[in-house]
Amino acid sequence: MKIIPLTSTINIRKTVTAAVFNVFALAFVYLIPTFSHLLSLPIYLIEPMRLMLIIAIVHTHRYNAYALAATLPLVSFAIAAHPIFVKSILISIELLFMVWLYYRLAERYNNFLSIFISIWASKTLYYGLKYLAVIILIPKEPLIGTPMYLQIITSIVFSAYLFGVLNLKNNKG
């Protein structure tokens, strides 16, 4: 009888958890346009891709967060044609930068501050790149589609969630 080392079991569990989460995240993001249309609610205003990414950071591992950041907008475009291709590329860049910056800042600062700064630094990058895209490629696209007060609220909620859950996990040992 072969004994499987505990580390292998943990790695398998992390891999399975990440895979299940990715299926859920992708389905959620793909179905947002459908739910928005069916419910006549602008669900996209809660930043569902960022929400799934925050949840991935908290409940899976950093490589999974990077993979989702890179692919969620592009796969959403491929399946639902939303957002448009140029914005999908810009959102992927924004989300990748957010994940990268979060992990860099989290080495030095508390999780709330790290993710909040990462969200707003990545938004700044996104709006800078989008400004260029609006000038050059997509002139009829508004620069800011989601009201700033909603972006501030979601940033605070997402940051508080990440901070709270990670602190609970760290305190449990």
C-alpha positions, 0 to 999 in steps of 0.5 A, a space after each residue: 500500500 502506497 502512502 500519499 504524502 500530506 503535501 500532495 493531498 493539500 496540493 490536490 485539494 488546492 488544485 481542485 478548489 481552484 478548478 471548481 472556483 474557476 468554473 463558477 467564476 467563468 459561468 458567473 461572468 459569462 452570465 452577467 449580461 444575460 442576468 442584467 438583461 433578464 432582471 433589467 438590473 445593471 449588474 455589471 456596476 458591481 464589477 463582477 470580474 473584480 469581485 471574482 478576482 478578489 474572491 479568488 485571491 482570498 480562496 484560491 492561490 496567487 497563480 489562479 488569481 493571475 490566470 483569472 485576471 488574464 482570461 476573464 475579460 477575454 473569455 467573456 468577450 469571446 462568449 458574450 461579446 462583452 466587453 468589446 475586444 479593446 476594453 477586454 484587453 484593457 481590463 485584463 491589463 488592469 486586473 493583472 496589474 491589480 493582482 501583481 500590485 496586491 501581492 507586492 504590497 501585501 508583503 509590507 502592509 495590511 491586506 485592506 490597504 494593500 488591496 484598496 491601493 491595488 484596486 485604485 492604482 489599477 483603475 488609474 492605469 485602466 483609465 489612462 489606457 482607456 483615455 488613449 483608446 478613446 482618442 485613437 480606437 473607440 471615440 464613441 466610448 465614454 471614458 467612465 461608464 460606472 459612476 465613481 461613487 459606486 466604484 468607491 463603494 465596491 472598492 471599500 466592500 471588496 477590501 473589507 471582505 479580503 481583509 476580514 476573511 484573510 485575517 480570520 484565516 490567519 488567526 485560525 493558524 
